[in-house]
Amino acid sequence: MQAIAIAFMSYDKVGGEDVNPDWAVKIMEDLTHTLSQLSNDDRGQFRTDLEALAADLSADPFHDHWRNYYRDLPGLLGWTN
């Protein structure tokens, strides 16, 4: 689970003109599909891993945005438990 969480976190490390928008959309679609296949136990572990990653981010506006994204992601995926 942590590898998937790190993939999301790594996405914020790249940006600007170096990222092919089609690739960015494809990778996010693939990750979202993979996450939708997780069992409830794996979802819980993924939430734990995301929270650990969020807690390690620097306290600045850029990382505050990503911290909120990591914490909100399960809800954005429609996970209610």
PLY file of the C-alpha trace (Angstrom):
ply
format ascii 1.0
element vertex 81
property float x
property float y
property float z
element edge 80
property int vertex1
property int vertex2
end_header
0.00 0.00 0.00
2.78 2.41 0.80
4.18 2.03 -2.71
0.88 3.24 -4.14
0.77 6.13 -1.69
4.32 7.07 -2.62
3.32 7.05 -6.29
0.75 9.72 -5.51
3.27 11.66 -3.45
5.90 11.40 -6.17
3.53 12.96 -8.65
3.89 16.33 -6.86
7.67 16.15 -7.30
7.35 16.53 -11.06
5.66 19.37 -12.75
5.73 22.16 -15.20
6.72 21.62 -18.77
8.42 18.28 -18.07
5.14 16.43 -17.57
3.19 15.14 -20.54
-0.46 15.93 -19.69
-1.65 12.72 -21.34
0.74 10.71 -19.18
-0.41 12.55 -16.05
-4.06 11.76 -16.75
-3.27 8.13 -17.60
-1.23 7.52 -14.44
-3.93 9.07 -12.25
-6.61 6.96 -13.96
-4.51 3.82 -13.48
-3.86 4.58 -9.82
-7.51 5.39 -9.19
-8.54 2.09 -10.82
-6.00 0.17 -8.73
-7.21 1.83 -5.54
-10.82 0.98 -6.37
-9.88 -2.71 -6.27
-8.56 -2.63 -2.68
-10.23 -4.64 0.06
-11.51 -2.84 3.16
-8.40 -3.93 5.09
-6.13 -2.64 2.34
-8.07 0.62 2.24
-7.43 1.04 5.95
-3.72 0.42 5.42
-3.68 2.85 2.51
-5.28 5.52 4.70
-2.64 4.89 7.36
0.14 5.17 4.78
-1.31 8.39 3.34
-1.56 9.89 6.81
2.07 8.99 7.53
3.14 10.64 4.28
1.01 13.72 5.01
2.51 14.04 8.49
6.04 14.06 7.03
5.41 17.01 4.70
6.91 20.41 5.42
4.70 23.10 6.91
4.37 25.50 3.98
1.55 26.45 1.60
2.68 24.10 -1.19
2.85 21.07 1.08
-0.28 22.11 2.99
-2.18 21.66 -0.28
-0.77 18.16 -0.77
-1.29 17.24 2.90
-4.98 18.11 2.54
-5.17 16.19 -0.73
-3.70 13.04 0.84
-6.09 13.29 3.76
-9.11 13.94 1.52
-8.26 11.32 -1.11
-10.24 8.42 0.43
-13.38 10.56 0.40
-12.68 11.69 -3.16
-12.52 8.02 -4.13
-15.96 7.51 -2.56
-14.71 5.46 0.37
-17.13 5.82 3.25
-15.56 3.40 5.72
0 1
1 2
2 3
3 4
4 5
5 6
6 7
7 8
8 9
9 10
10 11
11 12
12 13
13 14
14 15
15 16
16 17
17 18
18 19
19 20
20 21
21 22
22 23
23 24
24 25
25 26
26 27
27 28
28 29
29 30
30 31
31 32
32 33
33 34
34 35
35 36
36 37
37 38
38 39
39 40
40 41
41 42
42 43
43 44
44 45
45 46
46 47
47 48
48 49
49 50
50 51
51 52
52 53
53 54
54 55
55 56
56 57
57 58
58 59
59 60
60 61
61 62
62 63
63 64
64 65
65 66
66 67
67 68
68 69
69 70
70 71
71 72
72 73
73 74
74 75
75 76
76 77
77 78
78 79
79 80
